[in-house]
Each structure stands twice: as C-alpha cells, then as structure tokens.
C-alpha cells in the first residue's frame, strides 16, 4: 500500500520534506507555508537565507493554508512525518527514504526568478500566439494576455528583431526545442499544452493537469519549474538563444529588498541611526531592526561592525556552530551579553555561509 502512495508522491511534498530536513525542528511547519507563499516578512526572508531554502521562496503564492494543512495531514497519515511539538514535525525513517528517492526539482529558483516569472510567461505566451498568427497571415484573433504593458513591449520587441515572419517562427521554435533538449528533468508538455497559436487555444492549468493526469499542486510546481529552467538556460547563454533572450533582457533579478526596507536604507545612507530612522518613519524600532537584518542578508558590503563588535560576532558564530542551532533563544541563553538584534545580524551575515 505504501509503495503505491510513494509512487504518486507530489513534488510539493518532496519540497516540504526537504524543508523540514533543513529546518531541523527549529521552525514551525507554517514557516514552510510562508516560504512557499513568498511572504515578505523579515522572519521568512531570514529563514530562506539561513536554512538555504531561497530556491523555494514564493514558488506557490496561490497555495492556501487549507490545502497546505491537507497535505501535511496526508503526510502524517502516510507516516512520512511525525508531530513532535506545537506546529512542529520531523521526518520518519520512511520520510527520509522517500526524500532520498524523490529529489526536489533541480531548476527551481524562487528567490532569483519569482519576481518576474509571471511576466516572462505573459511575454512568452503572447509572443508565441502573435508569431503563429503572423506566419498564417491571420490578423483577427483575441490576444491570450490582457496586460497592455506586455502588448506594448511585444510591439517594440518585434520591431527590434527585424526578422521575417517565417524566419521568426522557425527561430523561436528551434530555440525552444534546443532549450528542452538540454535536460531530461523537464516535461515540455507541461508548458506546450498551455500555448495558444493559430486556430488553437491553449489549455488552462486545470485542463493541462487533467490531460497529463497530474495533481493540480504537482502541475503548478512543474509549470514554475519549467519556466525557471527556461529562464536559467536563456540567461546562461543569451547569445545562443537570440530570440528568447529578448524576452528577458530588461527583467530585474537583483532587487531583493522590500519597499519599506529600501526607504530605511536610504535614510541609513544619509547617516541616520536606527533610533532616528524609527522616529523619522514613525515605526517601531523592532521594524527598523528587521530591515537591518534584510541588509545583512542582501546588501553587498553592508557592515554589521557598528552594531556588533568583532569579538562578539565570533562568539555568536562559535556558539551557533557548536550547538548546531540558529535558534535565537538557545544562543542568547549561552551569551547574555548579546542582544537578540545582534544575534540576528550575525546569523544573517554569516550563518548561511557556515552551513554551506
């Protein structure tokens, strides 16, 4: 019976098992839900970095808590995980074996790509539709995408390409085939069935999942995985994928800070202290401290030395490594001279590096 259940294991379940292993019982199960949802809280962002889970950040922003709870309940029922505390779970031996035989999708990169994954899909799907209809000389059709900015982008992009209709179609087809030939980890049908072309309407995600006999959660992860694979492949060799590279050349991959934290950073660069920033922005000091943790995680060359002296930084890292934990309270109990803010800064700056 269990063998049959394992055979139908979902990619989302594999991701949850992997996250539980990485978290090592130091966070609740809902920290995984917030991670997958892409919650822009300081805690979730820090978890993504500290536990090397950035690739799963925001990969399923439409997953509901009820659906997540159902998956966790099913995993408990199948004895892949056991309840071990308030909202905490640990892998069973069966769960560990399953994870070993069902590795997580290799091309997911939520932290790097999720901010513009949807836009990439809108551009790609509309580009395929327009190109297909151009080849057959069809001018009357309903655009599959409603985003006017994407329409304007496409008009400019096609002018920039300066390629004949037939050649354009051949090139984009060849480039997509070349991309998919790069790996056996991707099933192109997950994306291809969604594409709209001349006298052909693409399927919805639910219709595609049904056609491929996939669970809807599994399909969603597979679809995002496919888009991330394409993004990675194109970005690594834009010269090889001349047409597809145009779809992504202006997409920003480097903006990792929340809007509020960017405002705090601007004031910091003007010489304001954390206390002054809190008063100026009429925010709690704890909120500003959250922003500083984001800086330690994401801003190159951001120094934590003004807030934690070198000797204390070393002590915090040593205790964290010796105890094998990133739990603030456990470290604080061993080092009363450090504040929680200082511990968070040090772990944000160096914690992930220590566990790689």
C-alpha positions as CSV (number, residue, x, y, z in Angstrom):
1,X,0.0,0.0,0.0
2,X,2.7,2.5,1.0
3,X,4.6,1.7,-2.2
4,X,1.6,2.9,-4.2
5,X,1.4,6.1,-2.2
6,X,5.1,6.7,-2.7
7,X,4.7,6.2,-6.4
8,X,2.2,9.1,-6.5
9,X,4.3,11.4,-4.4
10,X,4.0,15.1,-5.3
11,X,6.9,17.4,-6.0
12,X,5.3,19.8,-3.4
13,X,5.5,17.0,-0.8
14,X,9.2,16.4,-1.6
15,X,9.8,20.1,-1.2
16,X,8.1,20.1,2.2
17,X,10.1,17.1,3.3
18,X,13.3,18.8,2.2
19,X,12.5,22.0,4.0
20,X,11.7,20.1,7.2
21,X,15.1,18.5,7.0
22,X,16.8,21.8,6.5
23,X,14.9,23.5,9.3
24,X,15.9,20.7,11.7
25,X,12.9,21.3,14.0
26,X,13.9,24.9,14.6
27,X,10.8,26.4,13.0
28,X,7.1,25.6,12.8
29,X,5.6,23.9,9.9
30,X,4.0,27.2,8.8
31,X,7.4,28.7,8.3
32,X,7.4,26.4,5.2
33,X,4.0,27.6,4.1
34,X,5.1,31.3,4.4
35,X,8.3,30.5,2.5
36,X,6.5,28.8,-0.4
37,X,3.9,31.6,-0.4
38,X,6.7,34.2,-0.6
39,X,5.7,36.1,2.5
40,X,7.8,39.3,2.6
41,X,8.3,39.2,6.3
42,X,11.7,39.6,7.9
43,X,11.4,36.1,9.6
44,X,10.6,34.3,6.3
45,X,13.3,36.1,4.4
46,X,15.8,35.3,7.1
47,X,14.7,31.6,7.1
48,X,15.1,31.4,3.3
49,X,18.7,32.5,3.7
50,X,19.8,30.9,6.9
51,X,18.4,27.4,6.0
52,X,19.5,27.5,2.4
53,X,15.9,27.5,1.1
54,X,15.9,30.5,-1.1
55,X,15.1,28.5,-4.2
56,X,11.6,27.7,-2.8
57,X,10.7,31.3,-1.9
58,X,7.4,32.3,-3.5
59,X,7.1,29.3,-5.8
60,X,3.5,28.8,-4.9
61,X,1.9,32.1,-3.9
62,X,-1.6,30.8,-4.6
63,X,-1.4,27.8,-2.2
64,X,-4.0,28.2,0.5
65,X,-3.5,27.3,4.1
66,X,-6.3,24.8,4.0
67,X,-4.6,23.0,1.1
68,X,-1.3,23.1,2.9
69,X,-2.9,21.6,6.0
70,X,-4.5,18.8,3.9
71,X,-1.0,17.9,2.5
72,X,0.5,17.9,6.0
73,X,-2.3,15.7,7.3
74,X,-1.9,13.3,4.4
75,X,1.9,13.1,5.0
76,X,1.2,12.3,8.7
77,X,-1.3,9.7,7.8
78,X,1.2,8.0,5.4
79,X,3.8,8.1,8.2
80,X,6.3,10.3,6.3
81,X,6.4,12.8,9.2
82,X,5.5,12.7,12.9
83,X,4.2,15.5,15.1
84,X,6.9,16.4,17.6
85,X,5.7,19.7,19.2
86,X,3.4,22.6,18.7
87,X,3.1,23.0,15.0
88,X,6.4,21.1,14.6
89,X,7.1,17.9,12.6
90,X,10.0,15.7,12.0
91,X,10.7,13.1,9.2
92,X,10.2,9.5,9.9
93,X,12.6,6.9,8.5
94,X,10.1,6.3,5.8
95,X,10.0,10.0,5.0
96,X,13.8,10.1,4.8
97,X,13.9,7.2,2.4
98,X,11.2,8.8,0.3
99,X,13.1,12.1,0.1
100,X,16.2,10.2,-1.0
101,X,14.4,8.6,-3.9
102,X,12.3,11.7,-4.8
103,X,14.8,14.7,-5.0
104,X,13.3,18.2,-5.2
105,X,13.0,19.8,-8.7
106,X,16.6,21.0,-9.5
107,X,15.8,24.2,-11.5
108,X,13.6,26.0,-9.1
109,X,15.0,29.4,-8.2
110,X,12.2,31.3,-6.4
111,X,14.4,33.9,-4.8
112,X,16.1,34.8,-8.1
113,X,13.3,34.4,-10.6
114,X,9.9,34.5,-8.9
115,X,9.6,38.3,-9.0
116,X,9.3,38.2,-12.8
117,X,8.3,34.6,-13.6
118,X,4.7,35.6,-14.4
119,X,5.8,38.4,-16.6
120,X,8.1,36.1,-18.5
121,X,5.2,33.7,-19.1
122,X,2.9,36.5,-20.2
123,X,5.5,37.6,-22.7
124,X,6.4,34.1,-24.0
125,X,2.8,33.0,-24.4
126,X,1.7,36.2,-26.2
127,X,4.9,36.2,-28.4
128,X,4.1,32.6,-29.5
129,X,0.5,33.4,-30.2
130,X,1.4,36.5,-32.3
131,X,4.2,34.8,-34.1
132,X,2.0,31.8,-35.0
133,X,-0.8,34.1,-36.4
134,X,1.7,36.2,-38.3
135,X,3.0,33.1,-40.1
136,X,-0.5,32.3,-41.3
137,X,-1.4,35.9,-42.1
138,X,-4.2,36.0,-39.5
139,X,-4.8,39.5,-38.1
140,X,-8.1,38.9,-36.3
141,X,-7.8,37.0,-33.0
142,X,-8.2,37.6,-29.3
143,X,-4.9,38.2,-27.5
144,X,-4.3,35.5,-24.9
145,X,-2.9,38.1,-22.5
146,X,-4.7,41.2,-21.4
147,X,-1.8,43.1,-19.9
148,X,-1.4,46.2,-22.1
149,X,2.2,46.7,-21.0
150,X,3.0,43.3,-22.4
151,X,1.3,44.2,-25.7
152,X,3.4,47.4,-25.9
153,X,6.5,45.5,-25.1
154,X,5.8,42.9,-27.8
155,X,5.3,45.5,-30.5
156,X,8.6,47.1,-29.7
157,X,10.4,43.7,-29.4
158,X,9.2,42.5,-32.8
159,X,10.4,45.8,-34.4
160,X,13.7,45.4,-32.7
161,X,14.1,41.8,-34.1
162,X,13.8,42.8,-37.7
163,X,13.2,39.3,-38.9
164,X,10.7,37.9,-41.4
165,X,7.6,36.2,-40.1
166,X,8.5,32.7,-41.2
167,X,12.1,33.1,-40.0
168,X,10.9,34.4,-36.7
169,X,8.6,31.4,-36.2
170,X,11.4,28.9,-37.1
171,X,13.9,30.6,-34.8
172,X,11.7,30.6,-31.7
173,X,10.6,27.0,-32.3
174,X,14.2,25.9,-32.8
175,X,15.3,27.8,-29.7
176,X,12.6,26.3,-27.5
177,X,13.4,22.8,-28.8
178,X,17.1,23.4,-28.1
179,X,16.3,24.5,-24.5
180,X,14.2,21.5,-23.8
181,X,16.9,19.2,-25.2
182,X,19.3,20.4,-22.5
183,X,17.7,18.3,-19.8
184,X,15.6,15.2,-19.2
185,X,14.3,16.7,-15.9
186,X,11.6,18.7,-17.7
187,X,8.4,17.6,-19.5
188,X,7.8,20.2,-22.2
189,X,4.1,19.2,-22.4
190,X,3.6,21.0,-19.1
191,X,4.2,24.3,-20.9
192,X,3.4,23.4,-24.5
193,X,-0.2,22.5,-23.9
194,X,-0.8,25.9,-22.4
195,X,0.4,27.8,-25.5
196,X,-2.1,29.5,-27.9
197,X,-1.5,29.7,-31.6
198,X,-3.2,30.0,-35.0
199,X,-6.7,28.4,-34.6
200,X,-5.6,26.7,-31.4
201,X,-6.4,27.8,-27.9
202,X,-4.1,26.8,-25.1
203,X,-5.4,24.8,-22.2
204,X,-5.8,26.2,-18.7
205,X,-3.7,24.9,-15.8
206,X,-6.5,22.7,-14.6
207,X,-7.2,21.3,-18.1
208,X,-3.5,20.6,-18.6
209,X,-3.1,18.9,-15.3
210,X,-6.1,16.7,-16.1
211,X,-4.7,15.9,-19.6
212,X,-1.4,14.9,-18.1
213,X,-3.0,13.1,-15.2
214,X,-1.3,15.3,-12.7
215,X,-2.4,16.6,-9.3
216,X,-3.0,20.3,-9.6
217,X,-0.3,21.1,-6.9
218,X,2.1,18.9,-8.8
219,X,1.2,20.6,-12.0
220,X,1.8,24.1,-10.5
221,X,5.2,23.2,-9.3
222,X,6.1,21.5,-12.6
223,X,5.0,24.6,-14.5
224,X,7.0,27.0,-12.4
225,X,10.0,24.6,-12.5
226,X,9.7,24.6,-16.3
227,X,9.7,28.4,-16.5
228,X,12.6,28.7,-14.1
229,X,14.5,26.1,-16.2
230,X,13.9,28.2,-19.4
231,X,15.0,31.4,-17.6
232,X,18.2,29.8,-16.3
233,X,19.1,28.3,-19.7
234,X,18.5,31.5,-21.6
235,X,20.4,33.7,-19.0
236,X,23.4,31.4,-19.1
237,X,23.8,31.7,-22.8
238,X,21.8,34.6,-24.3
239,X,23.9,34.6,-27.5
240,X,22.7,31.1,-28.2
241,X,19.1,32.0,-27.7
242,X,18.9,35.3,-29.6
243,X,15.0,35.5,-29.7
244,X,14.2,34.2,-26.3
245,X,16.9,36.4,-24.7
246,X,14.9,39.5,-25.9
247,X,12.0,38.3,-23.7
248,X,14.1,38.7,-20.5
249,X,16.8,41.3,-21.2
250,X,15.1,44.1,-19.2
251,X,13.9,41.9,-16.3
252,X,15.5,42.9,-13.0
253,X,16.9,40.0,-11.0
254,X,18.8,41.9,-8.3
255,X,16.2,43.8,-6.3
256,X,15.9,41.7,-3.1
257,X,14.8,44.3,-0.6
258,X,11.2,45.1,0.3
259,X,9.9,48.6,-0.4
260,X,9.9,49.6,3.2
261,X,13.4,48.4,3.9
262,X,14.7,50.4,0.8
263,X,13.3,53.6,2.5
264,X,15.2,52.7,5.7
265,X,18.4,52.0,3.7
266,X,18.1,55.4,2.0
267,X,18.0,57.1,5.5
268,X,20.8,54.9,6.8
269,X,23.0,56.1,3.9
270,X,22.2,59.6,4.9
271,X,23.7,59.0,8.3
272,X,20.6,58.3,10.4
273,X,20.9,55.8,13.3
274,X,18.3,53.0,13.8
275,X,16.6,55.1,16.6
276,X,16.5,58.2,14.4
277,X,15.1,56.2,11.5
278,X,12.3,54.7,13.7
279,X,11.3,58.2,14.9
280,X,11.5,59.7,11.5
281,X,9.4,57.0,9.8
282,X,7.1,56.6,12.9
283,X,7.8,52.9,13.0
284,X,8.7,50.6,15.9
285,X,12.4,50.1,16.4
286,X,11.9,46.4,16.0
287,X,10.6,47.0,12.5
288,X,13.8,49.0,11.6
289,X,15.9,46.2,13.1
290,X,14.1,43.8,10.8
291,X,15.2,46.0,7.9
292,X,18.8,45.9,9.1
293,X,18.6,42.1,9.1
294,X,17.5,42.3,5.5
295,X,20.5,44.5,4.7
296,X,22.8,41.9,6.3
297,X,21.3,39.2,4.2
298,X,21.0,41.0,0.8
299,X,23.1,44.2,0.6
300,X,26.7,43.6,-0.6
301,X,29.3,45.2,1.6
302,X,26.8,46.0,4.4
303,X,28.9,46.0,7.6
304,X,27.4,44.9,10.9
305,X,30.6,46.1,12.8
306,X,28.9,49.3,14.0
307,X,26.2,47.2,15.7
308,X,28.2,44.1,16.8
309,X,31.8,44.2,17.7
310,X,34.1,41.6,16.1
311,X,34.7,39.7,19.3
312,X,31.0,39.3,19.9
313,X,30.4,38.2,16.3
314,X,33.0,35.4,16.7
315,X,31.4,34.2,19.9
316,X,27.9,34.1,18.4
317,X,29.1,32.1,15.4
318,X,31.1,29.7,17.6
319,X,28.1,29.1,19.9
320,X,25.8,28.6,16.9
321,X,28.2,26.1,15.3
322,X,29.0,24.2,18.5
323,X,25.3,23.8,19.4
324,X,24.3,23.2,15.7
325,X,21.4,25.7,16.0
326,X,20.1,29.0,14.7
327,X,17.5,29.4,17.4
328,X,18.0,32.8,18.9
329,X,16.9,31.9,22.5
330,X,19.4,29.0,22.7
331,X,22.2,31.2,21.6
332,X,21.1,34.0,23.9
333,X,21.0,31.7,26.9
334,X,24.7,30.9,26.3
335,X,25.7,34.6,25.7
336,X,23.7,37.0,27.8
337,X,25.9,40.0,26.7
338,X,24.4,39.8,23.2
339,X,21.0,41.2,22.3
340,X,18.6,39.3,20.1
341,X,19.1,42.0,17.4
342,X,22.9,41.4,17.5
343,X,22.4,37.7,17.2
344,X,20.1,38.0,14.3
345,X,22.5,40.4,12.5
346,X,25.4,37.9,12.9
347,X,23.4,34.9,11.8
348,X,22.0,36.9,8.8
349,X,25.5,38.0,7.8
350,X,27.4,34.7,8.4
351,X,25.0,32.0,9.4
352,X,24.1,30.6,6.0
353,X,27.8,30.6,5.0
354,X,28.7,28.4,7.9
355,X,26.2,25.7,7.0
356,X,27.1,25.5,3.3
